[in-house]
Amino acid sequence: MDYLFVNIKAKFDIYEFFIAELSEIGFDSFEEKEDELLAYIPSQQLNEALLATTLNKIDSNVKYSIQKLENKNWNQEWEAQFDPLTIADKVHIRADFHPASKHQYEIVITPKMSFGTGHHETTSMMITQMLGHSWVDNTVLDVGSGTGILSFAASFFGASKCIGVDNEEWAYHNSIENAKANNLNNCSFVLGTIDDIAHQQYQKVLANINKNVIKLEIQKYISSLASGGIMFLSGFLISDEKEVSDLVISYGLKKQKSLNKNNWACLSFQKDE
């Protein structure tokens, strides 16, 4: 798959706003530097007019350039930047080329193009929230599963079955590959959307995905959540937290907890029994 990257000249304190908006128009990976933000997208998905509109909405004077990324360098870039990560001193996330650790939970992620190595604030907050709940014998639906990292975390925490769904083919293949690397047989993945998942209910629903998708699909997430079940949502900015929270509450769920980190938000809700 050919990739392009957009080099955006901007102040570091507004990177998060660019990332949030660009994530909604097909950009799936970002590299934050001191005086520039690099945003990556499959070549065939780039709409230059939409890109310009999106960037100008945040900063009307923004300067940027579009360049092609050679396929042969992509994995090398990931490997060079992917350092092991520990969350709450319990969950250790590493690549297969890193040495094993002695933490309670260890997740191996092959760093390719899939979103979800735990380094992004939304992923780490999701896992942090997940640590505060019981997962023993739970069934789990992971929407926008990416690398599969949240499904793997749920499995290691005690879930009996995890089903992840993602509409990106490279994410689908990567999640299957990562499940094998973690020796997990109770995590399966579907290429498609939540509409391609057999209708059933789960004790936990995970959705680390952008705000627009959450708003569009929230009724389906709630319908997939069993009575008394917990839904975890992230992938949106703190400035969007109230809008997302109010929407979920309007369907009768009770807000449990909110986490914020570097302009990003993560929420959990419980469905009445």
Accessible surface in RSA format (square Angstrom, percent):
REM  Atomic radii and reference values for relative SASA: ProtOr
REM  Chains: A
REM  Algorithm: Lee & Richards
REM  Probe-radius: 1.40
REM  Slices: 20
REM RES _ NUM      All-atoms   Total-Side   Main-Chain    Non-polar    All polar
REM                ABS   REL    ABS   REL    ABS   REL    ABS   REL    ABS   REL
RES MET A   1    95.23  49.3  38.36  25.4  56.87 135.4  52.58  44.7  42.65  56.5
RES ASP A   2    66.07  46.3  61.54  61.3   4.53  10.7   6.51  15.3  59.57  59.4
RES TYR A   3     3.11   1.5   3.11   1.8   0.00   0.0   3.11   2.3   0.00   0.0
RES LEU A   4    30.34  16.9  30.34  21.7   0.00   0.0  30.34  21.3   0.00   0.0
RES PHE A   5    30.59  15.3  30.59  18.9   0.00   0.0  30.59  18.5   0.00   0.0
RES VAL A   6     0.00   0.0   0.00   0.0   0.00   0.0   0.00   0.0   0.00   0.0
RES ASN A   7    20.16  13.9  19.28  18.6   0.87   2.1   1.16   2.8  19.00  18.4
RES ILE A   8     0.00   0.0   0.00   0.0   0.00   0.0   0.00   0.0   0.00   0.0
RES LYS A   9   102.12  49.8  93.96  57.7   8.16  19.4  68.18  61.4  33.94  36.2
RES ALA A  10    18.27  16.8   0.00   0.0  18.27  41.6  11.12  15.7   7.15  18.9
RES LYS A  11   157.34  76.8 149.98  92.0   7.36  17.5  98.84  89.0  58.51  62.3
RES PHE A  12   120.31  60.2 112.32  69.6   7.99  20.8 112.32  68.1   7.99  22.9
RES ASP A  13    98.75  69.2  82.04  81.7  16.71  39.5  46.65 109.8  52.10  52.0
RES ILE A  14    45.35  25.8  45.35  33.8   0.00   0.0  45.35  32.7   0.00   0.0
RES TYR A  15     1.27   0.6   1.27   0.7   0.00   0.0   1.27   1.0   0.00   0.0
RES GLU A  16    16.46   9.4  16.46  12.5   0.00   0.0   8.24  15.9   8.22   6.7
RES PHE A  17    73.62  36.8  73.58  45.6   0.04   0.1  73.62  44.6   0.00   0.0
RES PHE A  18     0.00   0.0   0.00   0.0   0.00   0.0   0.00   0.0   0.00   0.0
RES ILE A  19     3.86   2.2   3.86   2.9   0.00   0.0   3.86   2.8   0.00   0.0
RES ALA A  20    11.50  10.6   8.54  13.2   2.96   6.7  10.24  14.4   1.26   3.3
RES GLU A  21    48.59  27.9  47.72  36.1   0.87   2.1   3.23   6.2  45.36  37.0
RES LEU A  22     0.05   0.0   0.05   0.0   0.00   0.0   0.05   0.0   0.00   0.0
RES SER A  23    41.05  34.7  27.83  37.1  13.22  30.5  18.83  40.1  22.22  31.1
RES GLU A  24    54.08  31.0  25.60  19.4  28.48  67.8   5.37  10.4  48.70  39.8
RES ILE A  25    38.57  22.0  20.51  15.3  18.07  43.5  29.74  21.4   8.83  24.0
RES GLY A  26    26.70  32.9   0.00   N/A  26.70  32.9  19.70  54.1   7.00  15.7
RES PHE A  27     5.60   2.8   0.43   0.3   5.16  13.4   0.43   0.3   5.16  14.8
RES ASP A  28    22.18  15.5  15.17  15.1   7.01  16.6  19.91  46.9   2.27   2.3
RES SER A  29     9.75   8.2   4.66   6.2   5.08  11.7   9.33  19.9   0.42   0.6
RES PHE A  30    49.14  24.6  15.09   9.3  34.05  88.6  15.18   9.2  33.96  97.2
RES GLU A  31    28.54  16.4  25.92  19.6   2.62   6.2  11.79  22.8  16.75  13.7
RES GLU A  32    73.34  42.1  43.65  33.0  29.69  70.7  16.86  32.6  56.48  46.1
RES LYS A  33    85.00  41.5  77.80  47.7   7.20  17.1  42.34  38.1  42.65  45.4
RES GLU A  34   161.87  92.9 138.90 105.1  22.97  54.7  58.71 113.6 103.16  84.2
RES ASP A  35    94.77  66.4  88.93  88.5   5.84  13.8  34.79  81.9  59.98  59.8
RES GLU A  36    25.92  14.9  25.92  19.6   0.00   0.0   1.58   3.1  24.34  19.9
RES LEU A  37     0.00   0.0   0.00   0.0   0.00   0.0   0.00   0.0   0.00   0.0
RES LEU A  38    12.31   6.9  12.31   8.8   0.00   0.0  12.31   8.6   0.00   0.0
RES ALA A  39     0.00   0.0   0.00   0.0   0.00   0.0   0.00   0.0   0.00   0.0
RES TYR A  40    15.76   7.4  15.76   9.0   0.00   0.0   7.86   5.9   7.90   9.7
RES ILE A  41     0.60   0.3   0.60   0.5   0.00   0.0   0.60   0.4   0.00   0.0
RES PRO A  42     0.46   0.3   0.46   0.4   0.00   0.0   0.46   0.4   0.00   0.0
RES SER A  43    35.81  30.3  25.18  33.6  10.64  24.5  23.63  50.3  12.18  17.1
RES GLN A  44   131.49  73.5  91.84  67.1  39.65  94.4  67.59 143.9  63.90  48.5
RES GLN A  45    66.40  37.1  46.29  33.8  20.11  47.9  28.68  61.0  37.73  28.6
RES LEU A  46    30.80  17.2   6.41   4.6  24.39  61.3   6.59   4.6  24.21  65.1
RES ASN A  47    81.08  55.9  72.36  69.9   8.72  21.0  21.89  52.7  59.19  57.2
RES GLU A  48   111.20  63.8 103.78  78.5   7.42  17.7  30.93  59.8  80.28  65.5
RES ALA A  49    75.05  69.0  61.95  95.6  13.10  29.8  70.93  99.9   4.12  10.9
RES LEU A  50    77.58  43.2  73.64  52.7   3.94   9.9  76.97  54.1   0.61   1.6
RES LEU A  51     0.27   0.2   0.27   0.2   0.00   0.0   0.27   0.2   0.00   0.0
RES ALA A  52    27.26  25.1  27.25  42.1   0.01   0.0  27.25  38.4   0.01   0.0
RES THR A  53    87.72  62.4  80.81  81.9   6.91  16.5  59.59  80.0  28.13  42.5
RES THR A  54     7.81   5.6   6.68   6.8   1.13   2.7   2.48   3.3   5.33   8.1
RES LEU A  55     0.09   0.1   0.09   0.1   0.00   0.0   0.09   0.1   0.00   0.0
RES ASN A  56    69.14  47.7  59.19  57.2   9.95  24.0  19.62  47.2  49.52  47.9
RES LYS A  57   142.67  69.6 105.90  65.0  36.77  87.6  77.13  69.4  65.54  69.8
RES ILE A  58    49.15  28.0  17.00  12.7  32.15  77.5  22.63  16.3  26.52  72.0
RES ASP A  59    43.16  30.2  38.04  37.9   5.12  12.1  10.56  24.9  32.59  32.5
RES SER A  60    90.28  76.3  64.67  86.3  25.62  59.0  39.87  84.9  50.42  70.6
RES ASN A  61   124.30  85.7 105.88 102.3  18.42  44.3  31.89  76.7  92.41  89.3
RES VAL A  62    17.45  11.5   0.00   0.0  17.45  42.1   1.79   1.6  15.66  42.5
RES LYS A  63   152.64  74.5 147.94  90.8   4.70  11.2  94.71  85.3  57.92  61.7
RES TYR A  64    76.91  35.9  46.38  26.4  30.54  79.5  29.10  21.9  47.82  58.9
RES SER A  65    52.23  44.1  46.36  61.9   5.88  13.5  43.53  92.7   8.70  12.2
RES ILE A  66    57.96  33.0  28.77  21.4  29.19  70.4  28.77  20.7  29.19  79.2
RES GLN A  67    80.16  44.8  74.41  54.4   5.75  13.7  27.53  58.6  52.63  39.9
RES LYS A  68   137.72  67.2 113.97  69.9  23.76  56.6  62.52  56.3  75.21  80.1
RES LEU A  69    18.70  10.4  17.30  12.4   1.40   3.5  18.05  12.7   0.65   1.7
RES GLU A  70    90.14  51.7  85.33  64.6   4.80  11.4  33.50  64.8  56.64  46.2
RES ASN A  71    80.63  55.6  62.11  60.0  18.52  44.6  32.76  78.8  47.87  46.3
RES LYS A  72   153.90  75.1 130.23  79.9  23.67  56.4  87.03  78.3  66.87  71.2
RES ASN A  73    52.16  36.0  52.11  50.4   0.04   0.1   7.32  17.6  44.84  43.3
RES TRP A  74    16.79   6.7  16.79   8.1   0.00   0.0  16.79   9.0   0.00   0.0
RES ASN A  75    65.55  45.2  65.26  63.1   0.29   0.7  17.74  42.7  47.81  46.2
RES GLN A  76   118.40  66.2 112.25  82.0   6.15  14.6  42.60  90.7  75.80  57.5
RES GLU A  77    70.90  40.7  69.56  52.6   1.35   3.2  13.34  25.8  57.57  47.0
RES TRP A  78    54.55  21.9  51.99  25.2   2.56   6.0  53.33  28.4   1.22   2.0
RES GLU A  79    87.15  50.0  76.96  58.2  10.19  24.3  10.10  19.5  77.05  62.9
RES ALA A  80    86.17  79.2  45.52  70.2  40.65  92.5  58.04  81.7  28.13  74.5
RES GLN A  81    87.04  48.7  64.62  47.2  22.42  53.4  40.13  85.4  46.91  35.6
RES PHE A  82     5.55   2.8   0.93   0.6   4.61  12.0   3.86   2.3   1.68   4.8
RES ASP A  83    92.42  64.7  92.42  92.0   0.00   0.0  22.37  52.6  70.05  69.9
RES PRO A  84    58.11  42.4  38.52  35.1  19.59  71.2  38.85  32.1  19.26 119.7
RES LEU A  85    45.25  25.2  42.32  30.3   2.92   7.4  45.25  31.8   0.00   0.0
RES THR A  86    52.14  37.1  27.04  27.4  25.10  59.8  18.95  25.4  33.19  50.2
RES ILE A  87    11.03   6.3   8.08   6.0   2.95   7.1  11.03   7.9   0.00   0.0
RES ALA A  88    61.30  56.4  22.22  34.3  39.08  88.9  42.60  60.0  18.70  49.5
RES ASP A  89   117.93  82.6 100.03  99.6  17.91  42.3  32.40  76.3  85.53  85.3
RES LYS A  90    94.03  45.9  93.93  57.6   0.09   0.2  42.23  38.0  51.79  55.2
RES VAL A  91     0.00   0.0   0.00   0.0   0.00   0.0   0.00   0.0   0.00   0.0
RES HIS A  92    18.84  10.3  18.84  13.1   0.00   0.0  15.04  15.5   3.81   4.4
RES ILE A  93     0.00   0.0   0.00   0.0   0.00   0.0   0.00   0.0   0.00   0.0
RES ARG A  94    31.53  13.2  31.53  16.1   0.00   0.0   0.00   0.0  31.53  19.1
RES ALA A  95     0.00   0.0   0.00   0.0   0.00   0.0   0.00   0.0   0.00   0.0
RES ASP A  96    92.82  65.0  67.53  67.2  25.29  59.8  26.52  62.4  66.30  66.1
RES PHE A  97    92.78  46.4  56.96  35.3  35.82  93.2  67.80  41.1  24.98  71.5
RES HIS A  98    28.29  15.5  22.36  15.5   5.93  15.2  16.41  16.9  11.88  13.8
RES PRO A  99   113.18  82.5  96.75  88.2  16.42  59.7 108.70  89.7   4.48  27.8
RES ALA A 100    75.38  69.3  44.68  68.9  30.70  69.8  44.86  63.2  30.51  80.8
RES SER A 101    35.59  30.1  11.06  14.8  24.53  56.5  17.99  38.3  17.60  24.7
RES LYS A 102   211.14 103.0 172.91 106.1  38.23  91.0 123.65 111.3  87.49  93.2
RES HIS A 103    61.44  33.6  42.51  29.5  18.92  48.4  35.92  37.0  25.52  29.7
RES GLN A 104   122.22  68.3  82.55  60.3  39.67  94.5  41.42  88.2  80.80  61.3
RES TYR A 105    42.59  19.9  40.02  22.8   2.57   6.7  17.41  13.1  25.18  31.0
RES GLU A 106    40.91  23.5  29.70  22.5  11.20  26.7  17.45  33.8  23.45  19.1
RES ILE A 107     0.35   0.2   0.35   0.3   0.00   0.0   0.35   0.2   0.00   0.0
RES VAL A 108    15.86  10.4  15.86  14.4   0.00   0.0  15.86  13.8   0.00   0.0
RES ILE A 109     0.00   0.0   0.00   0.0   0.00   0.0   0.00   0.0   0.00   0.0
RES THR A 110    24.16  17.2  24.16  24.5   0.00   0.0  18.58  25.0   5.59   8.4
RES PRO A 111     4.44   3.2   2.04   1.9   2.40   8.7   2.43   2.0   2.01  12.5
RES LYS A 112    70.24  34.3  69.24  42.5   0.99   2.4  34.50  31.0  35.74  38.1
RES MET A 113    33.68  17.4  32.89  21.8   0.78   1.9  30.93  26.3   2.74   3.6
RES SER A 114     1.30   1.1   0.60   0.8   0.71   1.6   0.00   0.0   1.30   1.8
RES PHE A 115    77.30  38.7  72.23  44.7   5.07  13.2  74.27  45.0   3.03   8.7
RES GLY A 116     6.84   8.4   0.00   N/A   6.84   8.4   3.00   8.2   3.84   8.6
RES THR A 117    10.62   7.6   8.16   8.3   2.46   5.9   0.95   1.3   9.67  14.6
RES GLY A 118     0.27   0.3   0.00   N/A   0.27   0.3   0.00   0.0   0.27   0.6
RES HIS A 119    80.56  44.0  54.56  37.9  26.00  66.5  54.99  56.7  25.57  29.8
RES HIS A 120    37.36  20.4  29.42  20.4   7.94  20.3  33.10  34.1   4.27   5.0
RES GLU A 121    22.67  13.0  22.41  17.0   0.27   0.6   3.52   6.8  19.15  15.6
RES THR A 122     1.05   0.7   1.05   1.1   0.00   0.0   0.00   0.0   1.05   1.6
RES THR A 123     1.27   0.9   1.27   1.3   0.00   0.0   0.88   1.2   0.39   0.6
RES SER A 124    10.18   8.6  10.11  13.5   0.07   0.2   9.11  19.4   1.07   1.5
RES MET A 125     8.31   4.3   7.86   5.2   0.45   1.1   8.28   7.0   0.03   0.0
RES MET A 126     0.00   0.0   0.00   0.0   0.00   0.0   0.00   0.0   0.00   0.0
RES ILE A 127     0.00   0.0   0.00   0.0   0.00   0.0   0.00   0.0   0.00   0.0
RES THR A 128    53.41  38.0  46.80  47.4   6.61  15.7  36.38  48.9  17.03  25.7
RES GLN A 129     3.77   2.1   0.68   0.5   3.09   7.4   1.67   3.6   2.10   1.6
RES MET A 130     0.00   0.0   0.00   0.0   0.00   0.0   0.00   0.0   0.00   0.0
RES LEU A 131    41.47  23.1  16.36  11.7  25.10  63.1  18.37  12.9  23.10  62.2
RES GLY A 132    65.94  81.3   0.00   N/A  65.94  81.3  36.23  99.4  29.71  66.5
RES HIS A 133    51.02  27.9  30.97  21.5  20.05  51.3  18.53  19.1  32.49  37.8
RES SER A 134    83.46  70.5  64.17  85.6  19.29  44.4  53.88 114.7  29.59  41.5
RES TRP A 135     2.98   1.2   1.58   0.8   1.40   3.3   1.58   0.8   1.40   2.3
RES VAL A 136    97.54  64.2  87.21  78.9  10.33  24.9  87.21  75.8  10.33  28.0
RES ASP A 137   108.31  75.9  92.93  92.5  15.38  36.4  27.14  63.9  81.17  81.0
RES ASN A 138    21.06  14.5  21.06  20.4   0.00   0.0   0.00   0.0  21.06  20.4
RES THR A 139    30.50  21.7  30.50  30.9   0.00   0.0  29.40  39.5   1.11   1.7
RES VAL A 140     0.13   0.1   0.00   0.0   0.13   0.3   0.00   0.0   0.13   0.3
RES LEU A 141     0.44   0.2   0.44   0.3   0.00   0.0   0.44   0.3   0.00   0.0
RES ASP A 142     0.94   0.7   0.94   0.9   0.00   0.0   0.00   0.0   0.94   0.9
RES VAL A 143     5.37   3.5   5.27   4.8   0.10   0.2   5.27   4.6   0.10   0.3
RES GLY A 144    23.92  29.5   0.00   N/A  23.92  29.5   9.68  26.6  14.24  31.9
RES SER A 145     8.84   7.5   1.89   2.5   6.95  16.0   1.29   2.7   7.55  10.6
RES GLY A 146     6.10   7.5   0.00   N/A   6.10   7.5   5.90  16.2   0.20   0.4
RES THR A 147     0.64   0.5   0.64   0.6   0.00   0.0   0.64   0.9   0.00   0.0
RES GLY A 148     0.00   0.0   0.00   N/A   0.00   0.0   0.00   0.0   0.00   0.0
RES ILE A 149     4.19   2.4   4.19   3.1   0.00   0.0   4.19   3.0   0.00   0.0
RES LEU A 150     6.41   3.6   6.41   4.6   0.00   0.0   6.41   4.5   0.00   0.0
RES SER A 151     0.13   0.1   0.13   0.2   0.00   0.0   0.13   0.3   0.00   0.0
RES PHE A 152     0.00   0.0   0.00   0.0   0.00   0.0   0.00   0.0   0.00   0.0
RES ALA A 153     0.32   0.3   0.00   0.0   0.32   0.7   0.32   0.5   0.00   0.0
RES ALA A 154     0.00   0.0   0.00   0.0   0.00   0.0   0.00   0.0   0.00   0.0
RES SER A 155    13.38  11.3   2.69   3.6  10.69  24.6   0.00   0.0  13.38  18.7
RES PHE A 156    65.45  32.7  45.08  27.9  20.37  53.0  48.64  29.5  16.81  48.1
RES PHE A 157    22.05  11.0   6.36   3.9  15.69  40.8   7.71   4.7  14.34  41.0
RES GLY A 158    29.26  36.1   0.00   N/A  29.26  36.1  21.80  59.8   7.47  16.7
RES ALA A 159     5.44   5.0   0.00   0.0   5.44  12.4   0.00   0.0   5.44  14.4
RES SER A 160    54.48  46.0  33.48  44.7  21.01  48.4  35.46  75.5  19.02  26.7
RES LYS A 161    90.06  43.9  89.83  55.1   0.23   0.5  48.86  44.0  41.20  43.9
RES CYS A 162     0.18   0.1   0.00   0.0   0.18   0.4   0.00   0.0   0.18   0.2
RES ILE A 163    18.40  10.5  18.40  13.7   0.00   0.0  18.40  13.3   0.00   0.0
RES GLY A 164     0.08   0.1   0.00   N/A   0.08   0.1   0.00   0.0   0.08   0.2
RES VAL A 165     1.95   1.3   1.18   1.1   0.76   1.8   1.32   1.1   0.63   1.7
RES ASP A 166    19.16  13.4  15.87  15.8   3.29   7.8   5.23  12.3  13.93  13.9
RES ASN A 167   104.71  72.2  79.38  76.7  25.33  61.0  15.93  38.3  88.78  85.8
RES GLU A 168    48.15  27.6  47.91  36.2   0.24   0.6  13.64  26.4  34.51  28.2
RES GLU A 169   102.50  58.8  98.34  74.4   4.16   9.9  23.59  45.6  78.91  64.4
RES TRP A 170    35.04  14.1  25.02  12.1  10.02  23.5  31.11  16.6   3.93   6.4
RES ALA A 171     1.01   0.9   0.92   1.4   0.09   0.2   0.92   1.3   0.09   0.2
RES TYR A 172    53.38  24.9  51.25  29.2   2.14   5.6  15.25  11.5  38.13  47.0
RES HIS A 173    99.00  54.1  93.70  65.1   5.30  13.6  70.83  73.0  28.17  32.8
RES ASN A 174     6.33   4.4   2.88   2.8   3.45   8.3   5.83  14.0   0.50   0.5
RES SER A 175     0.79   0.7   0.79   1.1   0.00   0.0   0.17   0.4   0.61   0.9
RES ILE A 176    57.60  32.8  56.85  42.4   0.75   1.8  57.52  41.4   0.08   0.2
RES GLU A 177    73.92  42.4  68.57  51.9   5.36  12.8  35.79  69.2  38.13  31.1
RES ASN A 178     0.00   0.0   0.00   0.0   0.00   0.0   0.00   0.0   0.00   0.0
RES ALA A 179     7.32   6.7   7.29  11.2   0.03   0.1   7.32  10.3   0.00   0.0
RES LYS A 180   153.89  75.1 137.45  84.3  16.44  39.1  89.91  80.9  63.98  68.1
RES ALA A 181    47.89  44.0  16.90  26.1  30.98  70.5  30.25  42.6  17.64  46.7
RES ASN A 182    13.42   9.3   1.22   1.2  12.20  29.4   5.01  12.1   8.41   8.1
RES ASN A 183   129.81  89.5 105.77 102.2  24.04  57.9  33.09  79.6  96.72  93.5
RES LEU A 184    25.79  14.4  17.33  12.4   8.45  21.3  18.10  12.7   7.69  20.7
RES ASN A 185   157.07 108.3 117.51 113.6  39.56  95.2  38.07  91.6 119.00 115.0
RES ASN A 186    45.38  31.3  33.61  32.5  11.77  28.3  31.29  75.3  14.09  13.6
RES CYS A 187    12.45   9.4   0.06   0.1  12.39  29.1   0.28   0.7  12.18  13.1
RES SER A 188    57.12  48.3  52.11  69.5   5.01  11.5  47.56 101.3   9.56  13.4
RES PHE A 189    20.02  10.0   2.84   1.8  17.19  44.7   2.84   1.7  17.19  49.2
RES VAL A 190    46.51  30.6  42.97  38.9   3.54   8.5  45.61  39.6   0.90   2.4
RES LEU A 191    79.44  44.2  58.32  41.7  21.12  53.1  58.32  41.0  21.12  56.8
RES GLY A 192    15.11  18.6   0.00   N/A  15.11  18.6  13.62  37.4   1.49   3.3
RES THR A 193    53.44  38.0  48.45  49.1   4.99  11.9  48.65  65.3   4.79   7.2
RES ILE A 194    12.35   7.0   6.01   4.5   6.35  15.3   6.01   4.3   6.35  17.2
RES ASP A 195    98.19  68.8  65.33  65.0  32.85  77.7  33.05  77.8  65.14  65.0
RES ASP A 196    86.29  60.4  57.66  57.4  28.63  67.7  17.16  40.4  69.13  68.9
RES ILE A 197    21.65  12.3   7.34   5.5  14.30  34.5   9.11   6.6  12.54  34.0
RES ALA A 198    76.61  70.4  57.55  88.8  19.06  43.4  69.08  97.3   7.53  20.0
RES HIS A 199   162.46  88.8 127.32  88.5  35.14  89.9  87.21  89.9  75.25  87.6
RES GLN A 200    67.59  37.8  58.52  42.8   9.07  21.6  27.58  58.7  40.01  30.3
RES GLN A 201    89.81  50.2  72.61  53.1  17.21  41.0  19.60  41.7  70.22  53.3
RES TYR A 202     1.49   0.7   1.49   0.8   0.00   0.0   1.48   1.1   0.01   0.0
RES GLN A 203    68.73  38.4  68.22  49.9   0.51   1.2  27.21  57.9  41.52  31.5
RES LYS A 204    14.32   7.0  14.32   8.8   0.00   0.0   0.43   0.4  13.89  14.8
RES VAL A 205     0.00   0.0   0.00   0.0   0.00   0.0   0.00   0.0   0.00   0.0
RES LEU A 206     0.00   0.0   0.00   0.0   0.00   0.0   0.00   0.0   0.00   0.0
RES ALA A 207     0.00   0.0   0.00   0.0   0.00   0.0   0.00   0.0   0.00   0.0
RES ASN A 208    16.29  11.2   8.22   7.9   8.08  19.5   3.44   8.3  12.85  12.4
RES ILE A 209    36.65  20.9  29.52  22.0   7.13  17.2  36.65  26.4   0.00   0.0
RES ASN A 210    25.84  17.8  21.60  20.9   4.24  10.2   5.17  12.4  20.67  20.0
RES LYS A 211    37.36  18.2  37.07  22.7   0.29   0.7   5.13   4.6  32.23  34.3
RES ASN A 212    75.20  51.9  69.41  67.1   5.80  14.0  25.07  60.3  50.14  48.5
RES VAL A 213    40.68  26.8  40.03  36.2   0.64   1.5  40.68  35.3   0.00   0.0
RES ILE A 214     0.00   0.0   0.00   0.0   0.00   0.0   0.00   0.0   0.00   0.0
RES LYS A 215    85.74  41.8  69.75  42.8  15.99  38.1  35.56  32.0  50.18  53.5
RES LEU A 216   147.41  82.1 120.80  86.4  26.61  66.9 126.83  89.1  20.58  55.4
RES GLU A 217    22.30  12.8  22.05  16.7   0.25   0.6   1.82   3.5  20.48  16.7
RES ILE A 218     2.25   1.3   2.25   1.7   0.00   0.0   2.25   1.6   0.00   0.0
RES GLN A 219   108.38  60.6 105.73  77.3   2.66   6.3  21.78  46.4  86.61  65.7
RES LYS A 220    86.35  42.1  82.95  50.9   3.39   8.1  58.75  52.9  27.60  29.4
RES TYR A 221     0.00   0.0   0.00   0.0   0.00   0.0   0.00   0.0   0.00   0.0
RES ILE A 222    15.69   8.9  15.69  11.7   0.00   0.0  15.69  11.3   0.00   0.0
RES SER A 223    57.49  48.6  49.89  66.6   7.60  17.5  25.36  54.0  32.13  45.0
RES SER A 224    13.53  11.4  13.53  18.1   0.00   0.0   0.00   0.0  13.53  19.0
RES LEU A 225     0.00   0.0   0.00   0.0   0.00   0.0   0.00   0.0   0.00   0.0
RES ALA A 226    16.26  14.9  16.26  25.1   0.00   0.0  16.26  22.9   0.00   0.0
RES SER A 227    77.53  65.5  54.95  73.3  22.58  52.0  20.98  44.7  56.55  79.2
RES GLY A 228    17.67  21.8   0.00   N/A  17.67  21.8   5.07  13.9  12.61  28.2
RES GLY A 229     4.82   5.9   0.00   N/A   4.82   5.9   4.73  13.0   0.09   0.2
RES ILE A 230    11.15   6.3  11.15   8.3   0.00   0.0  11.15   8.0   0.00   0.0
RES MET A 231     0.00   0.0   0.00   0.0   0.00   0.0   0.00   0.0   0.00   0.0
RES PHE A 232     0.00   0.0   0.00   0.0   0.00   0.0   0.00   0.0   0.00   0.0
RES LEU A 233     0.00   0.0   0.00   0.0   0.00   0.0   0.00   0.0   0.00   0.0
RES SER A 234     0.00   0.0   0.00   0.0   0.00   0.0   0.00   0.0   0.00   0.0
RES GLY A 235    15.08  18.6   0.00   N/A  15.08  18.6   7.45  20.4   7.63  17.1
RES PHE A 236     3.15   1.6   0.06   0.0   3.09   8.0   3.15   1.9   0.00   0.0
RES LEU A 237     9.76   5.4   9.76   7.0   0.00   0.0   9.76   6.9   0.00   0.0
RES ILE A 238    70.35  40.0  63.68  47.4   6.67  16.1  63.68  45.9   6.67  18.1
RES SER A 239    88.63  74.9  48.27  64.4  40.36  93.0  52.74 112.3  35.89  50.3
RES ASP A 240    27.66  19.4  27.37  27.2   0.29   0.7   0.29   0.7  27.37  27.3
RES GLU A 241    23.73  13.6  23.73  18.0   0.00   0.0   9.57  18.5  14.17  11.6
RES LYS A 242   151.34  73.8 145.69  89.4   5.65  13.4 116.59 104.9  34.75  37.0
RES GLU A 243    73.25  42.1  62.12  47.0  11.13  26.5  42.29  81.8  30.96  25.3
RES VAL A 244     0.07   0.0   0.01   0.0   0.06   0.2   0.07   0.1   0.00   0.0
RES SER A 245     5.54   4.7   5.54   7.4   0.00   0.0   2.68   5.7   2.86   4.0
RES ASP A 246    66.85  46.8  60.02  59.7   6.83  16.2  28.68  67.5  38.17  38.1
RES LEU A 247    46.62  26.0  41.35  29.6   5.27  13.3  46.15  32.4   0.47   1.3
RES VAL A 248     0.00   0.0   0.00   0.0   0.00   0.0   0.00   0.0   0.00   0.0
RES ILE A 249    80.09  45.6  72.58  54.1   7.51  18.1  72.58  52.3   7.51  20.4
RES SER A 250    84.94  71.8  42.52  56.8  42.41  97.7  47.76 101.7  37.18  52.1
RES TYR A 251    89.95  42.0  62.07  35.3  27.88  72.5  45.00  33.8  44.95  55.4
RES GLY A 252    44.77  55.2   0.00   N/A  44.77  55.2  36.26  99.5   8.51  19.1
RES LEU A 253     5.40   3.0   2.15   1.5   3.25   8.2   2.15   1.5   3.25   8.7
RES LYS A 254   134.89  65.8 130.95  80.3   3.93   9.4  81.06  73.0  53.83  57.3
RES LYS A 255    86.12  42.0  58.13  35.7  27.99  66.6  31.61  28.5  54.50  58.1
RES GLN A 256    80.78  45.2  43.97  32.1  36.80  87.6  20.23  43.1  60.54  45.9
RES LYS A 257   111.23  54.3 105.97  65.0   5.26  12.5  62.99  56.7  48.24  51.4
RES SER A 258    42.30  35.7  18.98  25.3  23.32  53.7  16.01  34.1  26.29  36.8
RES LEU A 259    39.00  21.7  37.29  26.7   1.71   4.3  39.00  27.4   0.00   0.0
RES ASN A 260    78.30  54.0  46.06  44.5  32.23  77.6  16.68  40.1  61.62  59.6
RES LYS A 261    96.22  46.9  90.47  55.5   5.75  13.7  55.62  50.1  40.60  43.2
RES ASN A 262    91.99  63.4  71.47  69.1  20.52  49.4  18.75  45.1  73.23  70.8
RES ASN A 263    55.18  38.1  51.27  49.5   3.91   9.4   2.44   5.9  52.74  51.0
RES TRP A 264     6.32   2.5   6.32   3.1   0.00   0.0   6.32   3.4   0.00   0.0
RES ALA A 265     0.00   0.0   0.00   0.0   0.00   0.0   0.00   0.0   0.00   0.0
RES CYS A 266     0.00   0.0   0.00   0.0   0.00   0.0   0.00   0.0   0.00   0.0
RES LEU A 267     0.00   0.0   0.00   0.0   0.00   0.0   0.00   0.0   0.00   0.0
RES SER A 268     0.00   0.0   0.00   0.0   0.00   0.0   0.00   0.0   0.00   0.0
RES PHE A 269     0.00   0.0   0.00   0.0   0.00   0.0   0.00   0.0   0.00   0.0
RES GLN A 270    58.40  32.7  58.12  42.5   0.27   0.7   7.66  16.3  50.73  38.5
RES LYS A 271    42.73  20.8  42.62  26.1   0.11   0.3  31.83  28.6  10.90  11.6
RES ASP A 272    77.45  54.3  67.41  67.1  10.04  23.7  33.16  78.0  44.30  44.2
RES GLU A 273   175.90 101.0 116.69  88.3  59.21 141.0  57.95 112.1 117.95  96.3
END  Absolute sums over single chains surface
CHAIN  1 A    12454.0       9860.5       2593.5       6432.8       6021.2
END  Absolute sums over all chains
TOTAL         12454.0       9860.5       2593.5       6432.8       6021.2
